Amino acid sequence: MIPFVRLPVLARLLAVLCCGLGAARAAEPASLRVGFFPNLTHAPALAARQLEREQADWHRSRLPAGTRLEWRAFNAGPSAMEALLAGAVDVTYVGPSPALNAHVRTKGAEIRVLATVARAGNALVVRKGAGLATPADFRGRRLGTPQLGNTQDIDARVWLRSGGLRVHLGGGDAQVVPAQNAELMLLFSRGDIDAVWTVEPWVTRLTEEFGGEILVEKKEAPITLLVTSVSALGRRRAEIEAFVRSHQALRDQLLADRPDYERLVRAGLSAETRSTPPTVALVHTALGRVVLDPREDTAARKARLAASFTRSLQDACDAGLLRGDIALRGLLDELVPDEVPAAK
């Protein structure tokens, strides 16, 4: 038993120890974990990652002092949303369909859209001479997509159903084959699938390297958003909102210097995929199909997104990949302003 007279001394020692541990924790840099995909519809993330490699970190000085970024790569949206809901990332670049799916799964309680990032860069590529021109032509054919339930997977299923085909998870009149993009290239080159619905740079690779041609291209539909969770906002609101504003500033810089934009994305894509850099011409063509969303009045953006998301939710339900309440309540409540500067 500790003698009574020694308790004050012990208390002081414990207080000093706790203060020391607290100071050590405070000195540790806080990490903001950001998800992204190594493709061109997530070009701002690729550019930011490459600037870090070049010792010209864009985000560091624009985030709260002591905050550092941890980037986490995903193949497609459903995986990124699982990580967000599990608390493994705080914010992620993602397509609209996985975000909407997670919104419905959590009954509107968790997913919040922070910003729009890009539109277009999303297309169905078929083999030249395969006689594929309408959904009905795909009867008995195989069509690849990046992942079950991602934006292109739902686009493909809805489009096939629009031609009267029965399409379900077990097959149907046409078979939708989810696989990683690199595997889809191989399957297409071997003739194991007849078409691929995917995003850039894979669309351009399929057309320029593997004998494909674009049959359907969605030029106006949102393709990439920045989203977070209510849980993450509760822990890291200041850092998350600062990251979104930094992303918006980087977007402006990339649009103002197109040659450097293409250089950063080309180098970043090579580093992320651990492969030979794509050709300058390929990146130029592919990025030409991806439109970074410019600044816009918040009320107008919210109305545009609400209309687009309502259609997308119905598409997911029609494709048999989503069931339940399709209300948008809460989803657009945390949009970070990205207004057009007032004229001087």
N, C-alpha and C positions, 0 to 999 in steps of 0.2 A: 504494500500500500504506500502511496506517495504521501509523505508528511505534509500536513496542512500548510506549514510555513513555506513549502516549496511551490505551491500552486500558482502564486502570482508570477514566479519566475517561469514556470512551465507555460503559463498563458502568454507571457510576453514572447517566448520562443516560438510558440505556435503562430502567434500573430505575425511575427517577422517572416516565418516560413510561408504562411499563406499570402502575405503581401508580395513576397518574392515570386511565388508561383503565378500570382495574378499579373505581375509586371511582365513575366516571361511570356504569358499568353497574350498580353496586349501587344508585346513587341513582335509577335509572330504576324506575318502578312496575312490578311483575310483573303481567301480564294473565292472568286466568283466563277462558277462552273458553267461553261457555255457549250451547248451541243450544236453540231453542224454536220453537213454531208459533204464529201469531196466531189462536188459537181458544180457546174457553172451557175445554177440557179441559187447557189449560196456564195456567189462571187465575193461579196464584202468580207465574209469570214475567211475565204482563201487569201484575199489581199492582206487582211490584218495579220494572219498567221505568217505570211511571207515577210511583211514588214518587221515582225518580231525577229525572224531569222536574220534579217539584214541590220539588226541592232537599231531599228528606227520605229520602235513600238508606238503605234498610233494611240492605243487606248490608255496606256498607263497614266499619262499626265491628265487625262480627262476623267479619271475615276477618283473616288475618295482616297485620300492618302492612305497608303499601306495596302490597298487592294491590288491583287494580282489575278490574272485570268488563268483558268485551267480549261483548255479546249478538249472536247471529247467528240470523236467522229462516229457517225452512224451510217449504215447503208441506206436506210429509208425511215420514213416518218413513224410507223408504229413502234419501232425500237426506241426512238428518241422520246416518244410520249410515255412509254413505260418507265424510262429512266427519270423523266420529269416527275411523274406521279410517285415514284419510289424515293424521290429526294436525292437522286444521284447527280442531277444537274439542276441549276437554278433558272436557267433561261435557255431556249433553243430556237434555232432556225428550223422551220418545218413547213410542210405543205398544209393546205387547208383541211383536207379530208381526215388525216390522223388527228389534227387538233379538234375537229368537230366530233369525231368518234369519242375521244377522251372526254370532251365536254358533256356528251350525252351519258357516257358511262358513269361520270361522277355527278350526274343530275344537276349540272350547272354550278357545282360548288367549288371547283378547283381551277379550271383552265381559264386564262385571261390573255387576250391578244394585246400585245404592246405596240406593234407597228406592222405595216405592210412592207415587204422588202422588194419583191419582184413579181412580174407577171410574164406569161408566154414561156418560150423555151421548153415546150411540152408538146410532143407529137407522136403520132402513130406512123411507124416506118414499115413498109412491106417490101418483099423481094420483087425486083423488076421482072416483069413477064410472068408473075404468078397468077395473074387473072383476078386479083383482089382489088375491087373498087367500091363495093358496098358491104354493109354488115352481112347481108344474106350470102355473100360469096365466101364467108368464113365458116360455113357449115362444114364440119369435119376437119377444120384446121386448128392449129395451135398458135396462140398469141402470148408472148412473154411480157411480164411486167416486173418492176423492181421488188415488190413485196406485197403480200396479201393485205388488202385494206389501205394501201397507200394511195395517193391522189391519182396516179396513173392507172393503178389497178381498178379503181372505181370508175374512172373515165372509160376504160376499156369495156368493162362489164355493162355499163349503161349504154354505150354506143352499140355494142353487139345486140343488146336487148331491143334497141330502137328499130332493128331490122327484123324483129319477130323471132330471134333465136332464143332458145332456152339456155341460160347460163347459170350454173350453180357451182358450189364449192367442189362437188365431186365430178364435174365435167359438164355434160349437157350437149347441145348441138355444136358448140365450139368449146375448146379447152383453153382456159387461161392458166398460164404457167408462171407463177412467181419465182424469181431467182435474183441473185445479185447481178448488177449490171455487167460486170466482167464475164460472168457465166453466160449471160444473155448474148453477149457478142459471140462467144464460142458456139452456142447453140444455133444462132442465126447463120454463122459462117459454115456450119456443117449441114445446114438444111433440116435440123431437128425441130425448129420452130419456123413458122411462116411469116411472122411479123413481131415487132416489139413496140410497145407503147412506153416511152421513157422520156428523159430530160437531157439537156445539154451537159457535157459534150458528147454524150452517147448518141444523140440523134445525128449529129454531123459525122461521127465516126461510122455509124451504120450506112450513111449515104455515100461517104467518100471512100471508105475502106472495104466495105462488105457488100456492095452492090444493091443497096436499098434505095427506096424513094419515099418521100413523105406523102402520105395519103390524107391524114387529118392533122391539122395544127391548131392548137388553142392559143390564139394570139392575145386575147384580152383577159383571160381568166387569171386570177391570182395564183401564183405558183409557190411563193415563199412568204412566210410570216415570221415575226419574232413573237414567241409566246412564253408565258411563265405560269406559275401556279399561285394560288392564293397563299399556300403555305410558304413558298419562297418569298413572296412579297412581305409576309409577316416578319420574316427574318432579315431580309436584305433589300428592302424597298429602295433605299438611297442608292446603293450600288447598282441595282437593276435599272433604275430610271436613268442614272448617269451613263450606263452602258448603252442604252437605247439612244440617248442624245449623241453619244460619241459615234455610234453606228451611223446616225443620220449625217453627221459632219463628214465621216469617211465617205459615205455615198456621194455627197456633194463634191468632194475632192476627186473621187474616181471619175465622175461624169465630166469634171473640168479638165482632166488630163487623160484622154482616151489611150494614147500610146503606153503610158505608165500603168494604167489600169490593166491593159492586156498583158503587159510584161509581168506584173505581179501575179495575176491569175494563172498565167502559163507556168511560172516557176512554182507557185503554190500548189497547183494541181499535181505537178510532177513529184513534189516532195511528199504530199499526202498519200499518193498512190504508189510511191516508191517505184516509179517507172520513168522511162525516157520522156523528156518533155514533149508534149504534142507540138506539131508544127505551128509556126506563127500564123499561117493561113487558116489552119483548122480553128485555132482559138479566136481569130478575128471573125470567122464565119459563125461559129457557135455563139459567141457573145453578142453578135448582131441579132440573134433571135431572142435574147434575154433582155427584158426591159426593167431596169431598176426604177421602182416607183418614185416619182418626184414628190416634192412638198405639196401639201394639199390641205385645205380647210378641214379641221377636225370633224365638224358636223357633216360635211360632204363625204369625207372618207368613211365615217361610221355608217351613213346611209348606203353607200356603195357596197361596203362589206356585208351589211345586213342582207341586202338583196342577193348578193352572190352566195353567201353562206346558206341562206334559205333554200336556194336551188341545189346547192351541194348536199345539204342534209337530205333533201328529198331524193337526190340521185343515189345516195348511200342506202337509203331505205329501199328504193326500187331495185338496187343490186342485191338485196338480201344480206348486206353486211352490217346493217344497223337497224335496231329496233328500239322503240321507246319514245319518250318525249323529245320532240325536235325543236322546242322553244330555244331562242338564243339568249335568254335572260342571263345577265352577268358577263357574257363572253366578251363584250366590247366596252366594258365599263372602265378599263384601265389603259386605253389608248394614250400614248405619250404624244403631246402636241408636236406637229411637224409643219407648222404654218408657213405659207409663202411670205417672205419678208415684205413689209410695207414699203411702197415706193417712197424714195427720198424726195 
